Amino acid sequence: MRRRIVMSMFAGAALLASTLFGTGAAAAGTAPRSAGAPAEFGTDWHDPVTAVPPVTRPHTKSCQVTLAENQFRDFTPYRGAYTPPRGCGDRWSKVVLRLDGEVKGRQFDRLGYLHVGGAEILRTSTPEPSPDGIEWHVEKDVTRYSDVFRGPQDVEMLIGNVVDDTYTGVIDVKVTLTFYRGRPDAPAPDRVLTLDGAPDATTLTTPRNSERIVAEVYATGSGGGCEEFWYLTVADPAAYSCKADHGPYREVQIKVDGRLAGIAAPFPHVWTGGWSNPFLWYVLPAPRAFDVRPVEYDLTPFAGLLNDGRPHRVEVSVVGVPAGRSGWSTPVNVLVWQDAHRAHVTGALTRSEATDVADSSVYTPGAENRVDTEAGHRLTVSGYLNTSHGRVTTTVTRALANTSSHRWTDGENTDGLDAAWTDDETVAVAGAGPARTTHTHRTYTMNGATTLGTDDRLRTVLTLGDRATLVRHEGGRRTAWSRLDDTYSGDAAYTLGVPRDQRHAVGTSSERYRVDGSAGCYDRTLSTAQGALTEDRRRC
């Protein structure tokens, strides 16, 4: 009954991101050691690092602004004021956000957000500390939010935390923005908008000359309940501690005036207490854990409708979440590029076709229970705009697919998952010049297991993948391409139910982040053992 025992320990912590469920089918035992590393985890370890490349910075004049500086002890948001930088103008080639954090003692992983002028510019989670203390930092290119930064704004930041006699870690963070003068490589949005109204009745009013509209949704399943581990939920009659009416399939949808406008596969985030085993994540977090990236929807086919100057209802929902269950956060920003030579851009939505959501979960009971899931959905929307440079038609096609095999024993002492999600998107633009097509294929994978032995030795073996390919054609000729592969692997074990100094925790982990394409190459591998960094290798 490991699952229910562990879950009850954390039931009262809002926004708690300590993932308590494991998956896969690994044998019980002890994770391997690495030569030259400590024999087991001690009271301190290497500061958290990732193989993700740092944000490139131009060699131009820069100005820095402190956006937030605070110690988070509870669920009280930090509130401050932002003033644009002096000496760097109001047009920038790049704007870089940097978060520096430190924490020591004992603490769970926590989720956080940062809003400027109501727009969410960062969603993040925190590492779990060592008793002696750790430091970490996060960098993010936030040039796309330049419109927000051009005037004074309110700032709100929250990393919800609980500090008491047991959980002593106070999360100390400082966030800065650095502005670089010059022109960006790609035009930043002219406007960054947020939705008005209550979560169940939000509206959007766009400029009447919008010629490209992109919505971004920072979708995260969180809160310490079953939606934090949505990919493991099962439907009746399967006997498992996390249930959902139709099983594990989730899909983030956006609607405009009740009409389906976009679909996306949510990324299967794993926070730094995840899979019942924080020893996997002390040095290397899972992909995207510190920099949660939004899902994006090209809403340009709806621009002709939205450009009438009236407020329009925009709703975001997550398919598959049982009615009344909380756990998903879906804040929305809307990015708008305007036609500088026309006050009102007219147009129309001409096509909107969606298949039914296919969702099949088959339960096979036995000594090892099993749920096999196959699901997917497809949507095509198309519309035109009469811009100052001619009629432009935009067609967006998106196809989602999910396959998974979830295996567990009675009592859930062995719990395993092998899952893959694909999100295939094509945006085709015709008119006002050569035809342009951008095809993006995203693949997320999760394969691993948590096993609890009769000696209360818990072991987790896990591999995670975040992959994407992008190809852009113009006039029938390939003009840009890129290929990303971010792969994490870990194997960690410790003894449950004993004081820290008797856990005899061991664990190895590695991350290889590779990206290559028409813009160049980056390839870095990090490896750890028992909290020590054992490899930092660059190949490009």
C-alpha positions in Angstrom: 0.0 0.0 0.0 3.0 2.3 -0.5 1.1 4.7 -2.8 -1.6 5.6 -0.3 0.8 5.9 2.7 3.1 8.3 0.9 0.2 10.3 -0.5 -1.3 10.9 2.9 1.9 12.6 4.1 1.4 15.5 1.8 -2.3 15.8 1.4 -2.6 19.3 2.9 0.0 21.2 0.9 -1.4 23.4 -1.8 0.7 23.6 -5.0 2.8 20.8 -3.7 4.8 19.3 -6.5 6.3 16.2 -4.9 5.3 13.6 -7.4 4.4 10.5 -5.4 3.8 7.9 -8.1 6.2 5.8 -10.0 5.9 3.8 -13.2 7.7 1.2 -15.4 8.9 -2.3 -14.5 12.4 -2.4 -13.0 13.7 -5.0 -10.6 14.1 -4.1 -6.9 17.6 -3.5 -5.7 20.3 -0.8 -5.4 21.1 1.8 -8.0 24.6 1.5 -9.5 27.6 3.5 -8.1 30.0 5.5 -10.1 33.8 5.4 -9.8 35.2 8.5 -8.1 31.8 9.5 -6.6 30.7 9.2 -2.9 29.5 5.8 -1.8 26.1 7.3 -1.1 24.3 10.7 -0.7 25.5 12.8 2.2 24.1 16.1 3.7 25.2 18.2 0.7 25.4 17.8 -3.1 26.3 19.7 -6.2 24.1 22.7 -7.0 21.3 21.9 -9.5 22.3 22.3 -13.2 20.8 21.5 -16.5 22.3 20.7 -19.9 20.1 23.3 -21.6 22.1 26.0 -23.5 22.4 29.4 -21.9 20.5 32.2 -23.6 22.8 33.8 -26.2 23.4 37.5 -25.7 24.2 40.2 -28.3 27.3 42.4 -28.0 25.4 45.6 -27.6 24.8 48.1 -24.8 22.8 46.5 -22.0 20.7 47.7 -19.0 19.6 45.7 -16.0 16.4 46.0 -13.9 15.6 44.0 -10.7 12.1 42.7 -11.2 11.6 40.9 -7.9 13.6 40.0 -4.8 11.9 38.0 -2.0 12.0 35.2 0.5 9.0 32.9 0.1 7.8 31.3 3.4 4.1 30.9 2.8 1.5 31.6 0.1 1.7 35.4 0.2 2.6 36.8 -3.2 5.4 39.2 -3.7 4.1 42.5 -5.2 6.2 45.2 -6.6 6.5 47.7 -9.4 8.5 47.6 -12.6 10.0 50.7 -14.3 11.5 50.5 -17.8 15.3 50.8 -17.9 17.0 54.0 -18.7 19.7 54.3 -21.4 18.6 51.4 -23.5 15.7 52.9 -25.5 12.4 51.1 -25.9 13.3 48.7 -28.6 15.6 45.8 -27.8 17.3 43.1 -29.7 16.9 40.8 -26.7 15.5 40.8 -23.2 16.9 38.1 -20.8 15.2 37.1 -17.6 17.4 35.5 -14.9 16.2 33.9 -11.6 18.8 33.3 -8.9 17.6 31.2 -6.0 18.9 29.6 -2.8 17.4 27.4 -0.1 18.7 25.1 2.6 17.3 22.7 5.2 14.3 20.5 4.3 11.6 21.5 1.8 9.4 20.1 -0.9 9.6 21.2 -4.5 7.3 24.1 -5.1 5.6 25.7 -8.2 5.9 29.4 -8.9 4.9 32.1 -11.4 6.0 35.6 -12.3 3.5 38.2 -13.7 4.4 41.6 -15.2 1.4 43.8 -16.1 -0.8 40.7 -15.7 1.1 38.7 -18.3 2.8 35.5 -17.2 6.5 35.7 -18.2 7.8 32.7 -16.2 6.4 29.5 -14.7 8.9 27.5 -12.7 9.4 24.9 -10.0 12.1 24.7 -7.4 14.7 22.1 -6.5 14.6 20.3 -3.2 17.5 21.5 -0.9 20.3 19.8 1.0 20.6 20.4 4.7 23.7 22.5 3.9 22.0 24.6 1.2 22.0 24.9 -2.6 21.9 27.6 -5.2 20.4 27.5 -8.7 19.5 29.8 -11.5 17.2 29.9 -14.5 17.6 32.0 -17.7 14.9 32.7 -20.2 14.6 34.7 -23.4 11.6 37.0 -22.8 12.0 39.3 -25.8 8.5 38.3 -27.0 7.1 40.2 -24.0 8.8 43.5 -25.0 5.4 45.3 -25.3 4.8 44.7 -21.6 8.2 46.1 -20.7 7.9 49.5 -22.4 5.8 51.1 -19.6 5.5 50.9 -15.8 3.8 47.8 -14.6 2.7 45.9 -11.5 4.7 42.8 -10.6 3.4 39.8 -8.9 5.4 36.6 -8.0 4.5 33.6 -5.9 6.4 30.4 -5.0 3.9 28.9 -2.6 5.8 27.5 0.4 5.2 26.0 3.9 7.8 26.6 6.6 7.4 25.0 10.0 9.4 22.9 12.5 9.8 20.1 9.9 10.0 21.9 6.6 12.5 24.6 7.2 13.6 25.7 3.7 12.9 29.4 3.0 13.1 30.0 -0.8 15.2 33.1 -1.4 15.0 34.4 -5.0 16.1 37.4 -7.1 14.8 38.0 -10.6 16.4 40.5 -13.1 15.8 41.6 -16.6 18.7 42.5 -18.9 17.9 44.6 -22.0 20.1 44.7 -25.1 19.7 47.6 -27.5 19.1 46.9 -31.2 16.6 45.1 -33.4 15.5 41.5 -32.6 16.2 38.7 -35.1 12.4 38.3 -35.5 9.9 41.0 -35.0 8.5 40.9 -31.4 4.7 41.0 -31.0 3.3 44.5 -31.1 0.9 43.7 -28.3 0.9 41.2 -25.4 -2.7 40.8 -24.1 -4.3 38.9 -21.2 -7.8 37.7 -20.8 -10.4 39.7 -18.9 -13.0 38.3 -16.6 -13.4 35.2 -14.3 -11.7 31.9 -15.3 -15.1 30.5 -16.5 -16.1 33.6 -18.5 -12.9 35.1 -20.0 -12.9 37.6 -22.9 -10.4 38.9 -25.3 -10.5 42.2 -27.3 -7.8 42.4 -30.0 -6.7 45.5 -32.0 -8.8 45.8 -35.2 -5.7 45.6 -37.4 -4.3 42.3 -36.0 -2.7 40.2 -38.8 -1.2 37.4 -36.7 -2.5 36.1 -33.3 -0.8 33.5 -31.1 -2.1 32.3 -27.8 0.2 30.7 -25.3 -1.0 28.7 -22.3 1.3 27.7 -19.4 -0.5 24.4 -18.8 0.6 22.4 -15.7 -1.0 19.6 -13.8 0.0 20.3 -10.2 -1.2 20.6 -6.6 -0.2 17.3 -5.1 -3.3 15.4 -6.3 -3.9 12.9 -9.0 -3.8 15.5 -11.9 -0.1 16.0 -11.0 0.3 12.4 -12.3 -2.4 12.5 -14.9 -0.5 10.1 -17.2 -1.0 7.3 -14.6 -4.7 7.7 -13.9 -7.0 4.7 -14.7 -10.7 4.3 -15.2 -13.1 1.8 -13.4 -13.0 -1.1 -12.9 -9.2 -1.0 -12.5 -8.1 -0.9 -8.8 -5.6 1.9 -8.6 -5.2 4.9 -6.3 -5.6 7.6 -8.9 -8.8 7.3 -10.9 -10.2 9.3 -13.9 -13.4 8.7 -15.7 -11.7 7.9 -19.0 -8.1 7.2 -18.1 -4.9 9.1 -18.7 -5.5 11.0 -21.9 -5.2 14.7 -21.5 -5.5 17.4 -24.2 -5.3 21.2 -23.7 -8.0 22.9 -25.8 -8.7 26.6 -26.6 -12.0 27.8 -27.9 -13.1 31.1 -29.3 -16.8 31.9 -28.8 -17.5 28.3 -28.1 -15.7 27.1 -31.3 -12.7 24.8 -31.1 -9.7 26.9 -32.1 -6.7 24.9 -31.0 -5.6 21.6 -29.5 -2.3 20.6 -27.9 -0.7 17.7 -26.0 0.4 18.8 -22.5 4.0 18.2 -21.6 4.3 15.4 -18.9 6.2 17.5 -16.4 8.0 15.8 -13.5 8.9 18.0 -10.6 11.9 17.5 -8.4 10.2 15.2 -5.8 8.8 13.1 -8.7 8.3 9.4 -9.0 8.6 8.9 -5.2 12.3 9.6 -5.4 13.9 13.0 -4.9 17.3 11.5 -5.2 16.8 11.3 -9.0 16.6 15.1 -9.2 18.9 16.7 -6.6 21.4 17.8 -9.3 19.7 17.2 -12.6 16.0 18.2 -12.8 13.7 16.6 -15.4 13.3 18.5 -18.7 11.4 21.8 -18.4 11.1 21.5 -14.6 12.8 24.9 -14.0 11.5 26.7 -17.2 7.9 25.6 -17.9 7.3 26.4 -21.6 3.8 27.3 -22.7 1.8 25.4 -25.4 1.2 27.7 -28.3 -1.8 28.0 -30.7 -1.8 30.0 -33.9 -5.2 31.7 -33.8 -4.6 33.7 -37.0 -7.5 31.9 -38.9 -9.8 33.5 -36.3 -8.3 37.1 -36.7 -11.0 38.2 -39.1 -13.6 37.3 -36.4 -11.6 38.8 -33.6 -10.9 42.1 -35.4 -14.4 43.4 -35.1 -13.5 45.5 -32.0 -15.8 43.5 -29.7 -14.8 41.3 -26.8 -14.9 37.6 -27.6 -15.1 34.7 -25.2 -11.9 32.6 -25.0 -11.9 29.4 -22.9 -9.1 27.0 -22.1 -9.9 23.5 -20.8 -8.2 20.2 -20.3 -9.9 17.2 -21.8 -10.0 14.1 -19.6 -10.0 15.8 -16.2 -12.9 14.4 -14.0 -15.6 16.9 -13.3 -14.9 18.9 -10.2 -11.3 17.8 -9.9 -8.8 20.6 -9.4 -5.1 20.5 -10.3 -4.6 22.2 -13.6 -3.3 25.7 -14.1 -3.8 27.3 -17.5 -2.9 31.0 -17.6 -3.1 32.6 -21.1 -1.2 35.3 -22.9 -2.2 36.4 -26.4 0.5 37.8 -28.7 -0.5 40.1 -31.5 1.3 41.4 -34.6 -0.5 44.3 -36.2 -0.7 45.6 -39.8 1.1 49.0 -39.6 -0.6 50.3 -42.7 -4.2 49.5 -42.1 -6.5 50.5 -39.2 -8.9 47.6 -39.7 -8.0 44.3 -41.2 -11.1 42.4 -42.3 -11.4 38.7 -43.0 -13.2 35.5 -42.2 -12.9 32.0 -40.8 -13.5 29.7 -43.8 -12.9 26.2 -42.4 -13.1 24.4 -39.1 -12.9 20.6 -39.1 -12.2 18.3 -36.1 -12.4 14.6 -35.7 -13.9 13.0 -32.7 -11.5 12.5 -29.8 -10.4 8.9 -30.0 -9.7 7.5 -26.5 -9.5 3.8 -25.7 -8.1 2.4 -22.4 -8.2 -1.4 -22.0 -7.8 -2.9 -18.5 -6.3 -6.4 -18.2 -6.3 -7.6 -14.5 -3.7 -10.1 -13.3 -0.7 -10.5 -11.0 0.5 -7.5 -12.9 -2.5 -5.3 -13.7 -2.3 -3.5 -17.0 -4.0 -0.6 -18.8 -3.2 0.1 -22.4 -4.3 3.4 -23.9 -4.5 4.7 -27.4 -5.9 8.2 -28.0 -5.7 11.1 -30.4 -7.4 14.0 -32.1 -7.1 16.1 -35.2 -8.1 19.7 -36.0 -7.9 21.9 -39.1 -8.8 25.6 -39.1 -8.4 28.1 -42.0 -9.2 31.7 -42.5 -8.2 34.8 -44.6 -7.3 38.4 -43.9 -7.4 41.4 -46.3 -4.1 43.0 -45.2 -2.4 46.1 -46.6 -0.1 43.7 -48.6 -3.0 41.6 -50.0 -5.2 38.7 -49.0 -3.4 36.2 -46.8 -4.9 32.8 -46.0 -3.6 30.9 -42.9 -4.4 27.2 -42.4 -3.4 25.4 -39.2 -3.6 21.6 -39.0 -2.8 19.8 -35.7 -2.8 16.1 -34.9 -2.3 14.6 -31.5 -1.6 11.0 -30.5 -0.9 9.2 -27.2 0.0 5.6 -26.5 0.8 4.2 -23.1 1.1 0.9 -21.2 0.7 1.2 -17.4 1.5 -1.8 -15.3 1.3 -2.3 -11.5 1.0 -5.0 -8.9 -1.6 -5.2 -6.1 -0.6 -2.7 -3.5 1.3 -0.7 -6.2 4.6 -1.8 -4.9 5.6 -2.1 -8.5 4.3 0.6 -10.8 5.5 1.1 -14.4 4.7 3.2 -17.4 5.8 3.3 -21.0 4.2 6.2 -22.8 4.6 8.5 -25.8 2.8 11.6 -26.9 3.1 13.3 -30.3 1.9 16.7 -31.4 2.2 17.3 -35.1 1.5 20.9 -36.4 1.5 22.5 -39.8 0.9 26.2 -40.4 0.6 27.1 -44.1 0.4 30.8 -45.2 -0.6 31.7 -48.8 -0.9 35.1 -50.5 1.1 38.3 -50.4 4.3 36.6 -51.6 5.7 33.0 -51.8 3.7 30.3 -50.0 5.2 29.6 -46.5 4.8 26.4 -44.5 6.1 25.6 -41.1 5.9 22.0 -39.9 6.6 21.2 -36.2 6.7 17.6 -34.9 6.9 17.2 -31.1 7.4 13.9 -29.2 7.4 13.4 -25.5 8.3 10.0 -23.9 8.3 8.5 -20.4 9.6 5.0 -19.6 10.3 3.8 -16.1 9.4 2.1 -12.9 9.3 2.4 -9.2 9.6 -0.7 -7.1 9.4 -1.2 -3.3 11.1 -4.3 -2.0 10.2 -6.3 1.1 13.1 -4.6 2.8 11.5 -1.2 2.2 14.1 -0.4 -0.3 12.5 1.9 -3.0 14.1 2.1 -6.4 13.2 4.2 -9.4 14.5 3.8 -12.9 13.4 6.4 -15.4 14.0 7.8 -18.9 12.3 11.0 -20.2 12.5 12.5 -23.6 11.6 15.9 -25.0 12.1 16.0 -28.8 11.0 18.3 -31.6 11.8 18.8 -35.3 10.9 22.0 -37.2 11.1 22.5 -41.0 10.2 25.8 -42.7 9.6 26.1 -46.5 9.1 29.2 -48.5 8.3 29.1 -52.2 8.9 25.4 -52.2 12.4 25.8 -50.8 13.6 24.8 -47.3 14.7 28.0 -45.6 15.2 26.7 -42.0 15.2 23.5 -40.0 16.1 22.4 -36.5 16.1 19.1 -34.5 16.0 19.0 -30.7 16.6 16.0 -28.4 16.6 16.5 -24.6 16.9 13.1 -22.9 17.1 12.4 -19.1 17.9 9.0 -17.5 18.1 8.2 -13.8 18.4 5.3 -11.4 18.1 5.9 -7.6 17.3 3.9 -4.5 16.9 4.6 -0.8 15.3 3.0 2.3 11.9 4.2 3.3 10.7 5.0 6.9 14.1 5.6 8.5 16.0 8.8 9.5 17.9 10.5 6.7 21.3 9.2 7.8 20.0 5.6 7.6 18.5 5.9 4.1 21.7 4.8 2.4 20.6 6.6 -0.7 22.4 6.2 -4.0 21.6 7.4 -7.5 23.0 8.1 -10.9 21.5 10.4 -13.5 22.4 11.9 -16.9 21.0 14.5 -19.3 22.0 15.0 -22.9 20.7 18.1 -24.7 21.2 18.2 -28.5 20.0 20.7 -31.0 21.2 21.1 -34.5 19.9 22.7 -37.7 20.3 25.7 -40.0 21.3 27.9 -37.1 24.1 25.7 -35.8 24.7 23.0 -33.3 24.8 22.5 -29.5 25.4 19.2 -27.7 26.1 18.8 -24.0 26.0 15.9 -21.6 25.9 16.0 -17.8 26.2 13.0 -15.5 26.0 12.6 -11.7 26.4 10.0 -9.1 25.3 10.3 -5.4 25.0 14.0 -5.9 28.4 14.6 -7.4 28.8 15.9 -11.0 30.9 13.3 -12.7 30.7 14.5 -16.4 30.3 17.7 -18.2 30.9 17.1 -21.9 30.4 19.3 -24.9 30.5 18.0 -28.5 29.8 21.0 -30.7 
